[in-house]
Amino acid sequence: MKRILLLTVMLMVVFSATFALAADSTEGKCMTCHKEKSPGLYRQWQMSSHALHNVTCIDCHKANKGDADAYMHEGALIATLVTPLDCGACHEKEMKEVDSSHHATAGLILDSNDAYLAHVGGGHPAAILGCESCHGSKIEIDPNSPNKLSKKSWPNSGIGRLNPDGSKGSCTACHTRHAFSKAQARKPEACSKCHLGPDHPQKEIYEESKHGNAYYTHLDEMNIDADNWIVGVDYYEAPTCATCHMSATPNQKITHDVGDRISWNLRAPVSKKMKDWEDKRVAMKDVCMNCHGEVFVDGHYWQLDATVNLYNEKFAKPAKSIITLIKKKGLLEHPAAFANLIEWEYWELWHHEGRRARHGAAMMAPDYTWWHGFYDVLHNFYFKFIPAAREYDDAEVQALIDEVMSSPMHQWINRPTADLKADINSGAMQEVYKELFPEE
């Protein structure tokens, strides 16, 4: 109680000094006005580390003459938008790591099929509040707007936002303004705004896993607000998304490049190992081995690699070869993308069901690996995608489908159940897949 009282007194002294020094300054005007006009915003800032270190409104919002989004406000040239370039004035290392990460490229997906379908199927407002709210919008300037930002692209705190100053991303995607809390960014809820749903349900997968179970059971013991947050040292009850992908270990520093420890690309139609995947896997194993033994960790990765190989060879590569041939021969009925049934079936096969299977395996969530994953993959492949492909009366396409379905991996569908169960019990079924298993 005494320590809390002492800290409160110290904070009051700091804020009193700040207001005294800034009474007649721009900083003082900002705080005095926003304390009345937007008290919630003001209180967020007041209780933040920024306030504790005398980082005020103008430090972040100050603009330079010639900035596309600059405008005069109460005698100061400011910008509503605070970009990673602005944050990088103090947080240069973090800015550079984010800029080189996959997160920073998320806005580039605005030209992909995802955004295309949102525009033609749902309409532009659906793309703004759907795709762009996570991936980031391309910020447009409206000279007639009071703050120079167009309503078509602002507000937006998407992780890959394309900013007028040329920077990519938004720090407030994880550190919500104006508190900029490190504790918030460490919690899985910070990631779950975007990483959830039918195509990338990391939130749901995490919650199903024992990692998520341990986190929600022991949150009060996670030391989540601490300045230093090293797994195995400052906390040990459970990992969060940040623990595995970003936060410090006894052997690694914090990174703001979320791909530094990811060895597989589990998003693509066909999964491939990442560049420098061996180093990335070593980095992730270092995180795992703060709570697990080496044999446990190696076993998990053996199972993951085998599962991804199975998905690739049995479903992803054959399906991709079939639809690629159909498109190459100009057999699609309608010219627009997503205007043909087989395109939808293929899209959901890899973009929804295949991702769920792969991410479920990577994050140790059994229900997502099988019932929400491979179960849906094989149902789509055998009873939706292949029948849709069979509708194309083309000898080359039909020959390719016959070749795919003649593989021992697919011949089960033509055999009696009793024989298949006998093969499973005897181990003969594993022989069909043995080439997919990594070497032990």
N, C-alpha and C positions, 0 to 999 in steps of 0.2 A: 504493500500500500504506500509506503514511504517513497519507494522508487517511482511509482506511478505519479505521485504528487510532485516529486522533484522534476520528472520529465515534463509534466504539465506546466510547471512554473518556467522551466527553460524555454519551452515552446512559446509561452506568452511573452517572455523577454525578447526572443528572436523576432516575433511578429510585431511587437511594439517598436523595436528598433527599426525594422523594415519600414513600417508606416511613418516613423519619425523622419527617416532619411529620405523617404519618397513622397512626403506630404504634398509637395508642390511639383512633383515630377510626373512624367507620363505613366510610370509604374503606379504611382499613387492614385492617379485618376482612373486607371483601369480597375484597380482593386476596389476603390470606393464605389464606382458605378456598378460593377458586376456583383458586388456584395448585395446590392439592392435589387438589380434587374434580374439576375440569374443566380440566386443564392445557392442552389444545388451545385452548379458549376464552380462557384467560388469556394464552397466548402470542400469539394473534391480536391481542388488545388491546395487549399489551406492545410489539409492534412497529408499532403504528399511530400515525398523526398525533395521534389523541386522547390517547394516553399521553404523547407528546412535549410536548403542551400542557396536561398535568395535568387532562385530562378523564377522570374516573374513573367507576366503575360507578354510583354514587349520583347523579351529575350527569344521567345519562340515565334511570335507573330510579326515581328518587324520585317518589313519588306524593303527592297531596294528600288530606286527609281528605274523604271524600264521593265520591272517584273510584270508579266502578263496579268497576274491576278492581284496586283497592288492597287490599293485605293486609300483615299484620305478618310480617317475616322477620328474625330475629336482631336484634330491637330496632329495626328501621327500617321505616317504611311505604313499601312499594315497589310497583311494577307490573312484571310480566314484559313486557308489551307496551310497546314504544317507538314512538310514533306520529309522523307528520310535525309535529304540534303540539309535541311534545317537541323534535324536532330544530330546529324553527323558533325556539326560544329563542336559538340561536346562528346558525342559517342561515335567517334570515327571508326573504331574497330568493328563495332556492332553494325554500323551502316554498310561497311564494305562486305561483311559476311552475308548480310541479308541480300545485298545487291547481286552477289554471285550465287545465290541459292535458287532452287526451283520455285520457291514462293514468289520471288520477284518477277518471274516470267509468267505468273498466272494470268496477268492481264492480256497476254498475247493470245490467249485462247478465245478472245472475243471474235477472232476471225475464223474459228474452227466450226465444226458441225454442231457442237453444243449450242453456241450462240446463234448459229444459223437457224436451227429448229425453233429456238425461243422466239426469234423475230418473225418467222413466217407462220409458225403454228400458234403461238400465244400472242404475238405482237410486241412492239417495242417496250411498253411498260412492264411486261412480264420478264423481258431480258434485263431491264434496269434493276428490278427488285428481286430477280432470280439470279441469273448468271453473274451480273456485275456486282452484286452485293458481297459475293465471296471472292470472285476472281479480281475484281477491281474494274472501275470504269476508266475511260479515257476522258479526263477532266476537260470540259469545254468552257471557254470564256464567253460570257455574255456582257458586253459593255453597258447594257441597259439595266443590269441587275445591281442592287445596292452593294453587293460584295463581289461583283465581277464573275460569279460562278453560275453556270447554267443549271436550271432545275433538272435538266435531262441527265446530268452527271453528278449532281451534288444534292444531298449528302451522299458520301460514299467513303468507306474505310476498308475497301477490299484489299486483300493481301498483295495483289499485283497491280494496284492502281497506277495509271500512267499519268504522271504529273506534268504541269506546264513547264517546270524547270528541267525536264528531261530525266528526272529520277523515277525509279519504279518502286511501288509499294507504299505501305502505310504502317508505321509503327503502332498506331492505335488499333490495328486489327487484333493485336495481342495485349497491348498495354492501353486499355481503354482510357480515353481522355475523360477528365483532366486529372485523374488520380495517378495514372501511369504506374499501376501497382505491379511489382515483381511477383507478389503472391498470387495475383490473379493470373498472370501469364504462366505460372507453374502448375496451375490446376487444369485438369482435362477439359473443364467447361470452356476454357478459353479457345480450345481447338474445335469444340463441338458445334460451333456456329456453322462451320463449313464441312467438317469431316463426319458426316452422318448421312443416313438415307440409303436408298436402294443401290447406289453405284459405288459408294465408298463409306460404309458404315463403321468407321473406326471407333466412333463414340459407343455404339451399341456393342461392338466386338470387345472393346476394352471393358465395358461394364459387365459383360458375360464372363470374361476371363478371371482367373484367380487374382491377377494384378489389380483389376478394378474392384473386386470384392474386398481385397485387403485395404485398398485406398479408402473406400467409403466406410469401412469398419474402423479405421485408425486415423482418420483425417485430423482429429484433435492432437494426435501425437506426431504429426508430420513436420513440425517446426517450419511451417510453410512461409512465415513472415521473416525468417532469419536473413540477415545480410549474407552470410555464407551458407550455402545449401549444397553440400557435397554428400552424395549417396554413400551410405555406409559409415559416414562420420557424423553428419548433422541430422540425418534421418535414415531409417532402415526398415520401416514397417511395410512400405510398398513403393513402387515406381509410378510416376505419372507420365504423360506423353513427353513432357519436358525432360524428365529424368533420362529417358532412353535416347531422345533425339537431340537434346541441346545442353542439358545441365552438366555441371562439373562432376568428375569422379576423382578419387585420390590420384589418378594418373593422367587425367585430361582436364583441360580448361573448358569453360563455357564456350559454346559455339552458337551463333545465330544462323548458321547454314544448316537447315534441317535435313539435308541430304548427306551430311558428313559420315553418317553411320549406317546408311541404307545400302545393302549389297545387291538387291534385286529391284528392277522396275516392275512393280506389280500392277501398274495402271494400264499398260499398253495391251493391244490385242494379243500379242505374243510376248511373254516376259523374257527379258534379257538381263544378264548381269550388268551392273553399272560399271562405268569407267573406274579403274582402281578399286574394284570391288573387294579384293583381298584385304586392302588396308581398311576399308570401311567396315568389313566384317570384324576385323581385329578390334576396331574401336568400339563396335557394339558389344562384342563379347566381353570387353573390359567392363562395360556397364553391368552386363548380366552376372558376371562372376563376383560382384559385390554381395550377391545374395544366393547364388547357385554355384555348385561345383563344376569343374571343367567337363566331366563326363556328361552331366545333365545338359550343359550348354551345347556341347558337340552333338549330343543326341537330338536336341531340338533342331539344330540346323541341318542335320542329315534328313530328318523327317520333312522339314520345309523344302529343301532342295528336291527331294523325291516327289513331293506333292506338286511343286511348280513344273517339274519335268513332265509329270503325268498330264497336267492340264495342257501344257504346250503341245505334246506329241499326240495325245488322243483326241483333243477337241480343237485347240486354237489354230494350229497349223493347217489341219485338213479343212476346217471351215473357211479360213482365210484364202486358201488356194482355190476353193470352189467359187466363192463370191468374186474373187479377183478375175477368174476366167469368165464368169457370166458378164461382168462389167466390160472386160476387154473385148468381148465379142459383140457388145452392143445389144444384149438380149433383154435388158430391163424395159418394161412396158412404158414407164414414165421417165422423162429426162431429169426431173427435179430429185435431189437427194432426199431420202426418207419418204418418197412417194410410192415406194414399192414394198410389199410385205416382207420380202426376204431381207431387205436392208434393216427393218425393225428387228427381225428375229436375230440377225447377226449382231446388231448393235447390243441388244440385251444379253446375248450369249457372252460377249467379252466385257462389255462396259458395265453391266450390272452383275450378272450371275458369276462370271469368271473372276471379277474383282472380289466379290464377296468370298469366294472359295479361297483365293490366294491370300487375301488379307486376314481371313479367319485363321488360316494355317500359320501365318507369320506371327500373329498375336495370341495364339493358343486359345482360340474360342471354338470348341468343337461343333456347336450348333451352326455357326456360320460357315465352318469348313464343309460340313456335309449338308444339312437340311436347307439352309439358305444359300448354299454354294454348289457343291458337286451334284446334289440331287436336282437342282434347277438347271444346271448346265446340261446334264445328260437328258433331262426331259425336253429341253429346248432342242438340243442337237438331233435327237432321234425322232422326235414327234412334231417338231416345228420347222427347224432349219432344213434338214434333209428332205422332208416332203415338199417344202417350198422350192427347193432346188430341183427336185424331180419334175416340177411343172414345166421346166424349160426343155422343149423338144429339140435338143441339140446333141448330136452324137458324141462330140468331144466332152461336153459337160457330163453326159450320162456315163461315159467311160471313166471319167475322173471320180465320180461318185462311187461307181462299182469298185474302182481300185481302193478307195478309202475304206469302204465297207467290207472289203475282203481281208483287211488286216485282222490278225488274231485278237486284237484288242476290241474289235467290234463284232466278232463272230458269235459272241455269247448270245446275241439276240435271236439266233437261229437254232439254238440248242435247248433240250429239255432242262427244266429247272433242277431236277434230281441229279443230272449229270454235272451241272455247274456247281451244285453244292458239294458233290463228291470231290470235284477238282479243288474247291476251296479248302476242304478238310484235309486233303492229301498234300497240299502245297503246290499242286500243279499249276494252279491259277497264277501264282506268283512268278512262274517261269515266263508267262506272257509279258510281264512288266519288268523283268530283271534288268533289261538294258537301260531302264529309266532310273534305276537306283544309283545314287552316288557310290563311289568306292568307299568302303569303311576304313 
